[in-house]
Amino acid sequence: MTKLPVKAYKNLDFLQSSAARSIRVQCELVEPGERLKTNEISNTVVFFGSARTKAPEEAARELRTAQQQATTDDSPAAKAALELAERNNKMARYYKDAMELAKRLTEWSVENHAAPDRFNVCTGGGPGIMEAANRGAQLGGGKSIGMNISLPFEQSPNGFQNPELCFEFHYFFVRKFWLFHPAKALIVFPGGFGTFDEMFELLTLIQTEKTDGYLPIVLYGTEYWNEVMNLDAMVKWGTIAAADIHLMSKFDEVDAAFDFLTAELDRCYS
């Protein structure tokens, strides 16, 4: 009997070729939506922030080790290690606060909203602040969503996501679509290029009225944001309007951020 040829949609060599890139993009656009629908998820609260932020217990342990090393070693390498450990220990408070805020938002939504109207914590799926928020969502008894991205240095999904809601993307722009499309609020902790990229893309969508409506945006960590981002200077130079500054609200305490977000989500989406 003559062997049947492979159908095009089962031909992995073709599907992984440059010619089939548009098909792979389409898969990443469609499949996550079906999975979210199956799990009755239509609203998310998205946490952004540095993947380098360490958990407090890990940061404290590394600081103790660096301090002990510095007592007997005054080399430049030992001094640099101590400076890094001190910085990581300072930043660890944001891991703790992200975990607590995600936990409280999840508990609040589980108590007050039935699926699919519930607000579910979603992150970029990696370590640092993303891990903290996913961890908090699990502690809060809710679903924990991660939109991971495949990177050359092999970022692995953190272990605090629901397996059925752990996504793996190849294309950054499709990943951003799914981070933003179901989002009803955005919480941005101190972060680097990736955090700024995601935050400013969403700000651009809001500014140009490409979103469905108002979206509360929290910048958490006033000291950091005031130092690294001077929006007043942009107003001064006329590159943004004065009103654009009010698209974001800054907070330093979990209680204040929680009260603001729950009030805004109830006001806009109840």
PETAQUI-V157403 format. One record per residue. N is the residue number from 1. PHI is phi in degrees with one decimal (999 if undefined). OMEGA is omega in degrees with one decimal (* if undefined). Layout:
n;phi;omega
N;PHI;OMEGA
N;PHI;OMEGA
This chain:
n;phi;omega
1;999;-178.6
2;-68.0;179.2
3;-71.9;-179.0
4;-71.5;176.5
5;-68.8;179.8
6;-71.5;175.6
7;-67.6;-175.6
8;-58.2;-176.7
9;-77.6;173.8
10;-111.3;-178.2
11;-86.1;-175.0
12;-65.6;178.2
13;-60.9;177.6
14;-68.8;-176.1
15;-62.9;179.8
16;-95.2;-179.0
17;-88.0;178.3
18;-63.9;-179.4
19;-65.4;-177.4
20;-99.7;-177.7
21;-57.1;-178.7
22;-63.3;177.7
23;-69.9;179.2
24;-65.5;176.5
25;-61.0;-180.0
26;-60.8;178.3
27;-61.6;-180.0
28;-69.3;176.8
29;-77.9;-171.6
30;-94.6;-172.2
31;-59.2;179.5
32;-59.7;179.3
33;-63.3;178.0
34;-66.5;-179.9
35;-69.0;176.9
36;-64.2;178.6
37;-62.5;179.0
38;-60.3;-178.9
39;-93.6;176.2
40;56.2;179.3
41;-116.0;176.1
42;-126.7;-179.2
43;-126.1;175.7
44;-130.0;168.9
45;-115.9;-168.7
46;-100.8;176.2
47;-106.5;172.9
48;-116.8;175.9
49;161.9;-172.9
50;-64.5;172.6
51;-74.6;-175.5
52;-90.2;-178.1
53;-69.5;-175.2
54;-98.8;174.0
55;-64.7;-175.9
56;-54.6;-177.8
57;-66.0;178.6
58;-69.4;-180.0
59;-63.3;179.8
60;-65.6;179.1
61;-64.5;179.5
62;-67.2;177.8
63;-65.9;178.6
64;-60.2;179.3
65;-63.7;-179.4
66;-66.6;178.7
67;-65.2;178.5
68;-64.2;178.6
69;-64.4;-176.8
70;-68.9;179.7
71;-71.0;-178.6
72;-120.1;-175.8
73;-137.7;-179.9
74;-105.1;179.0
75;-72.0;176.2
76;-56.4;-179.5
77;-66.0;179.5
78;-68.0;178.4
79;-65.5;178.7
80;-64.7;178.5
81;-64.9;178.8
82;-68.2;178.3
83;-61.8;178.5
84;-64.4;-179.8
85;-64.5;178.2
86;-65.2;178.8
87;-65.4;179.2
88;-63.3;179.1
89;-67.0;177.2
90;-66.4;-177.9
91;-72.4;-175.4
92;-62.1;178.2
93;-60.6;-179.0
94;-73.2;173.6
95;-61.9;-179.4
96;-60.2;-177.2
97;-70.3;177.7
98;-63.9;178.6
99;-63.8;-179.1
100;-66.8;-179.3
101;-65.6;178.2
102;-63.2;179.1
103;-62.7;-177.1
104;-69.1;177.6
105;-63.7;179.4
106;-66.5;178.5
107;-58.8;179.6
108;-61.8;-176.9
109;-72.9;177.1
110;-60.5;-178.0
111;-74.3;-169.7
112;-111.3;-175.2
113;-136.3;175.0
114;-93.9;174.5
115;-62.9;5.2
116;-92.3;-178.7
117;-83.6;-177.9
118;-66.8;176.9
119;-96.2;-174.0
120;-107.5;179.6
121;-71.4;179.3
122;-132.9;178.4
123;-137.1;174.6
124;-77.3;169.4
125;85.4;-175.1
126;-95.7;-179.3
127;-82.5;175.4
128;68.3;-179.2
129;-59.4;179.1
130;-61.6;177.3
131;-60.7;-178.8
132;-59.4;-178.7
133;-68.4;176.0
134;-61.9;177.8
135;-63.5;178.5
136;-63.5;179.2
137;-63.4;177.4
138;-65.1;178.4
139;-62.8;180.0
140;-80.2;176.3
141;83.0;-179.7
142;-114.2;177.0
143;-78.7;-174.8
144;-126.7;-171.2
145;-108.6;176.8
146;-133.0;178.2
147;-107.6;-174.5
148;-77.0;178.1
149;-126.2;176.8
150;-75.7;-177.3
151;-127.4;-179.7
152;-57.8;179.7
153;-92.4;168.0
154;57.4;172.0
155;-60.6;179.9
156;-101.7;175.9
157;-60.4;176.4
158;-70.0;-172.8
159;-88.1;-175.0
160;-117.0;178.1
161;-111.6;171.0
162;-63.2;-177.7
163;-52.5;-178.7
164;-75.7;-180.0
165;-120.2;175.4
166;-100.5;-175.1
167;-101.5;177.7
168;-129.1;-177.7
169;-108.5;170.9
170;-98.9;-173.3
171;-99.3;-178.8
172;-59.1;-173.6
173;-68.3;177.1
174;-73.3;176.4
175;-59.0;178.4
176;-61.2;178.9
177;-55.9;-177.0
178;-77.8;171.0
179;-69.9;-173.5
180;-94.2;-169.3
181;-57.4;178.9
182;-90.1;-172.6
183;-70.1;174.8
184;-115.4;174.8
185;-161.0;-179.6
186;-129.6;179.4
187;-121.3;-172.8
188;-113.7;175.3
189;-92.9;179.7
190;-50.3;-178.3
191;-157.5;-175.1
192;-106.0;-174.7
193;-56.3;-177.7
194;-63.1;179.0
195;-64.0;179.2
196;-65.0;179.5
197;-57.4;-178.3
198;-66.4;-178.2
199;-64.6;-176.2
200;-72.2;175.5
201;-65.2;178.8
202;-67.2;176.8
203;-59.2;178.5
204;-65.1;178.5
205;-63.9;178.8
206;-68.0;-178.3
207;-60.0;-177.9
208;-94.5;174.9
209;58.8;176.0
210;-95.3;175.3
211;-95.4;-178.5
212;-68.2;-178.5
213;174.7;-178.1
214;-62.9;178.2
215;-137.0;179.0
216;-65.5;179.4
217;-122.8;179.2
218;-107.2;168.8
219;-100.5;-175.7
220;-100.9;-178.9
221;108.7;-173.3
222;-58.2;-178.7
223;-57.2;-179.5
224;-65.5;-173.6
225;-66.3;177.9
226;-66.1;-178.3
227;-81.4;-172.4
228;-97.7;-175.6
229;-139.2;-177.5
230;-104.2;-180.0
231;-71.7;177.7
232;-60.4;178.2
233;-65.7;178.2
234;-66.3;175.0
235;-65.1;179.8
236;-57.3;-178.8
237;-84.8;175.1
238;78.2;-179.0
239;-89.0;169.8
240;-136.0;176.2
241;-84.2;179.2
242;-58.4;-179.0
243;-66.3;-178.1
244;-64.9;178.8
245;-61.3;-175.8
246;-82.4;172.5
247;-70.4;-177.0
248;-124.5;176.2
249;-126.2;-176.7
250;-100.8;179.1
251;-142.3;178.2
252;-125.3;-176.5
253;-127.1;-179.0
254;-60.6;-178.0
255;-57.3;-177.6
256;-66.4;179.3
257;-64.7;179.0
258;-62.6;-179.9
259;-61.4;179.2
260;-63.5;-175.5
261;-65.8;-179.0
262;-65.7;177.8
263;-64.9;-178.8
264;-69.1;179.2
265;-65.9;176.3
266;-65.2;-177.8
267;-65.4;-172.1
268;-90.9;-168.1
269;-124.8;178.8
270;-70.7;*
